[in-house]
């Protein structure tokens, strides 16, 4: 099934340079993706374009031959895309474009805590972005040196390792929720980083970092 769509269903003001796409919960058969099974429709007319797949065929993007039509309601539909054993997926998502391309870098505009604040050990940290983000471009990480993640919490004790977290998003993909899998350690200082990820037009977010303390409440 489709787990995420870019743009999300109901999005407005979408840049005409966006490449619509979907993320699947499992590998799909790339041969089943074509102009009949994956369409971006302007009314009843499919837009012309090609398709891009990630390395494990769990994400596919529609690459239009020309910029998306401005100020237009579009519908992205999948009907007949198959997984590797032939199970079909049916999906539909609508969005409306704006007048121009989106070339502005997104930024973080609000968080559920302030720098140097003490928060409860069972907190879920909320981070708000200035525009809808491509949630698939953000990854958490854990362990020493923090691996290859770009949205993570690092503790300051000993080896400064990253703690295990889960990352979820609201429906508009503007609010991210980072939840430690185990309670934070009371009295300890933690740093939180966003060091990559993009909006739905592919613009990289401005890097951000701050710190907080955990308290046993």
Secondary structure as the mmCIF struct_conf table of DSSP 4:
data_model
#
loop_
_struct_conf.conf_type_id
_struct_conf.id
_struct_conf.beg_label_comp_id
_struct_conf.beg_label_asym_id
_struct_conf.beg_label_seq_id
_struct_conf.end_label_comp_id
_struct_conf.end_label_asym_id
_struct_conf.end_label_seq_id
STRN STRN1 UNK A 2 UNK A 6
BEND BEND1 UNK A 7 UNK A 7
HELX_LH_PP_P HELX_LH_PP_P1 UNK A 8 UNK A 8
TURN_TY1_P TURN_TY1_P1 UNK A 9 UNK A 10
STRN STRN2 UNK A 11 UNK A 14
TURN_TY1_P TURN_TY1_P2 UNK A 16 UNK A 17
STRN STRN3 UNK A 21 UNK A 24
BEND BEND2 UNK A 25 UNK A 26
STRN STRN4 UNK A 28 UNK A 28
HELX_RH_3T_P HELX_RH_3T_P1 UNK A 30 UNK A 32
BEND BEND3 UNK A 34 UNK A 34
TURN_TY1_P TURN_TY1_P3 UNK A 35 UNK A 37
STRN STRN5 UNK A 38 UNK A 42
TURN_TY1_P TURN_TY1_P4 UNK A 43 UNK A 44
STRN STRN6 UNK A 45 UNK A 46
HELX_LH_PP_P HELX_LH_PP_P2 UNK A 47 UNK A 48
STRN STRN7 UNK A 49 UNK A 53
TURN_TY1_P TURN_TY1_P5 UNK A 55 UNK A 56
BEND BEND4 UNK A 57 UNK A 58
STRN STRN8 UNK A 59 UNK A 64
BEND BEND5 UNK A 65 UNK A 66
HELX_LH_PP_P HELX_LH_PP_P3 UNK A 67 UNK A 69
TURN_TY1_P TURN_TY1_P6 UNK A 70 UNK A 71
STRN STRN9 UNK A 73 UNK A 82
STRN STRN10 UNK A 83 UNK A 83
TURN_TY1_P TURN_TY1_P7 UNK A 84 UNK A 85
BEND BEND6 UNK A 86 UNK A 86
STRN STRN11 UNK A 88 UNK A 97
BEND BEND7 UNK A 99 UNK A 100
HELX_LH_PP_P HELX_LH_PP_P4 UNK A 104 UNK A 106
STRN STRN12 UNK A 108 UNK A 111
BEND BEND8 UNK A 112 UNK A 113
TURN_TY1_P TURN_TY1_P8 UNK A 115 UNK A 116
STRN STRN13 UNK A 118 UNK A 120
TURN_TY1_P TURN_TY1_P9 UNK A 121 UNK A 122
STRN STRN14 UNK A 124 UNK A 129
BEND BEND9 UNK A 130 UNK A 131
STRN STRN15 UNK A 133 UNK A 133
HELX_RH_3T_P HELX_RH_3T_P2 UNK A 135 UNK A 137
STRN STRN16 UNK A 143 UNK A 143
HELX_RH_3T_P HELX_RH_3T_P3 UNK A 144 UNK A 146
TURN_TY1_P TURN_TY1_P10 UNK A 147 UNK A 148
BEND BEND10 UNK A 150 UNK A 150
STRN STRN17 UNK A 151 UNK A 155
BEND BEND11 UNK A 157 UNK A 157
TURN_TY1_P TURN_TY1_P11 UNK A 158 UNK A 160
HELX_LH_PP_P HELX_LH_PP_P5 UNK A 161 UNK A 161
STRN STRN18 UNK A 162 UNK A 162
HELX_LH_PP_P HELX_LH_PP_P6 UNK A 163 UNK A 164
STRN STRN19 UNK A 165 UNK A 169
TURN_TY1_P TURN_TY1_P12 UNK A 171 UNK A 172
BEND BEND12 UNK A 173 UNK A 173
STRN STRN20 UNK A 175 UNK A 180
BEND BEND13 UNK A 181 UNK A 182
HELX_LH_PP_P HELX_LH_PP_P7 UNK A 183 UNK A 185
TURN_TY1_P TURN_TY1_P13 UNK A 186 UNK A 187
STRN STRN21 UNK A 189 UNK A 194
STRN STRN22 UNK A 198 UNK A 199
TURN_TY1_P TURN_TY1_P14 UNK A 200 UNK A 201
BEND BEND14 UNK A 202 UNK A 202
HELX_LH_PP_P HELX_LH_PP_P8 UNK A 203 UNK A 203
STRN STRN23 UNK A 204 UNK A 204
HELX_LH_PP_P HELX_LH_PP_P9 UNK A 205 UNK A 207
STRN STRN24 UNK A 208 UNK A 215
#
